[in-house]
Amino acid sequence: MQAVLFLIDTAFSLYLMVVILRLWLQLVRADFYNPFSQFVVKATNPLVLPLRRIIPSIGSLDTATLVLAYAVMLAKLVILQLIQAGQVALVPSLILSLIFLLKEIFTLLFWILVIRALLSWFSQGRSPVEHVMHQLTEPLLRPIRRILPPLGGLDLSVLVVLVGLQFLNILFSSWFPGL
């Protein structure tokens, strides 16, 4: 049973990350002709496009993609509850899915920053994935670079954001113990 729960959790989490990436790519106005961006768009279009007919965007925020991210997290929680307990607590699931969605966004941000840092050491700017990672993270890193300039050619802005994310994760865990 644990193996089935693992597969369901992993499948929903991976798709949720792709949906969050789509929303994030739209917010930072990343290059949608990049192969990585094209993968994200093609993987999410079957569910996002029908939702867009029902749910309009609010300014530059694609609310259909945001609702899809929430729905994927809610579906994940409901299915896992049904398998584990045989019943669903609907109101707690509605609230928990919002909390878990926020936690997933922070987790994705953490890993994108780590991937960007690793790619900067090895790829030397030739990878299309690195270009998208740069577009995704630069709005977060730029304000820190203004305050903390590079020290001897070493950019510490990624480290500062990673420490901040870890701080938020610990704070978040203390507010919602047991998550």
N, C-alpha and C positions, 0 to 999 in steps of 0.2 A: 504494500500500500504506500510505503514511503517513496518508492521509486515513481509511482504514478503521480503523487503529490509534487515531487520534484520536477517531473516533466511538465505538468500543468503550470506550476509556478514559473518555471524558466521560459516556457513559450509565451505566457502572458507578459512577463517582465521584458523580454526582448522586443516584443511588438510595441509595448508601451514606450520603451526607449526610442523606437523609431518614430512613434507619433509625437513624442516630446521633441525629438530632433526636428521634425517638420515645423512645429510651432516655433521653435527657437530659430531655425533658419529663416523663417518669415519675419520674425521680430528684428533680426539683425540685418535683414535684406542681403543675405548671402547670395553667392553666384549659383543660380539654379541650373546652369548649363554644366556645372561640374559633375563628373560621374558619380561622386558620392551623394550629392544633392539629388541627382536624378534617381538613384536607388531609393532614397527616402521618399521622394514624391511618388514613384511608381508603387512602392510597397504600401502606401497609405491611401492612394487615390480611390481604390474600390469602396472604402468606407467614408472618406472625407467628402467626396463629390456629392453623393446623395444627401449627406447631412447639410451641405451648403445650400441646397435647395430649400431646406426647412429653416435653418438657423443662419441669419445674416451676420456678417462681420461687424464689429464695433471698431471703427477707425482702422488702425493697422493690425488689430488683434483678430485673428481668425478664430472666432468663437466656435465654429464647427469642429475644428481640430482640438480645441480645449475640451469641448464636451465629449469628443471621442476618447481623449486621454482619460477623462473621469469615468466614462462608461467602461473602458477596458479595465481600469483598476477595480471598479465596482463588480464587474463580471468575474474577475479573478477572485475577489474575496467571496462572492456568493458561491461560486463553484467549489472553492476550497472548503467553505463551511459545509456545503451539502455533502461533500465526500467525507469530511472528518466527523461531523456531528449529525448529519442527516436532516438538519434544519437550518434555517437562516434567520438571524436577528436583523431585520431590515433597517430599522432606524440607526442602530450602532454601525451597521455596514455603510450606510450613506455618509456618516461622519468619518468613520475610519478610512474610507476610500479617499476622502479629501486629504487627510493627514498622510496616508501612505503615498499619495500622488506627490505631495510636497517633498516627502523624503526621497522618492525616486528622482525627482528633479535635482535635488542636491547631490545624490549619488552619481547621476549622469554628468553633472557639472564637474564633480571631482575626477571622474575617469577621463573626461575630455581634456581637462587640464593636464593630467598625468600623460596621456597619449601625446598631447601637444609638446610637452617638455621632452619626452623621449624622441619624438620625431625631429625635434630641433637639433638634437645631438647627432642624428644619423643621416637624415634624408637631405639636408642642405637645401631645402626649399623646392625640390623638384617633384614632390608628391602632390597630386591633386587633393588627397585627403588632408595633408598638412595645410593646404591653402584654406580649406573649409574650417578646419580646427582653429586657424588663425582668425578667420572672420567671426567664428562663434565666440571666441574668448577675448578678443581684443577690446570690446566695450567694457569688460570687467577689469582688464589689466591696465588699460590706459590711465584711469584716474590714479591708480596706485603708482604708476611710473612717474606721474607728475610730482608726487610727494616723495617717493623713494627712487632717486636716479640710479642708473646702473653703477655698480661698484666694481671698478676694474674690468669692465666688459661682462660682468656677471649680472643677469637680470633676476632680481629676487621677487618680482611682482607675482609670479606663479606661486612661489612658496608662501607669500603673504596671504593670497587667496585660499590656498589649501589649508593653511592654519586657521583662517577664518571659517572655512567650511567645516573643519573638524570641531571648532568651538561651537558652531551652530548645531552640529550633530549631537554633541554632548548636551548642550542646553535643551535641545528638542527631546532627547531621551530622558532627561530629568523631568520635563513637563509631562511626558506621556510614558511612564515606566511600563515595561512589559511589551513594548512594541518591538 
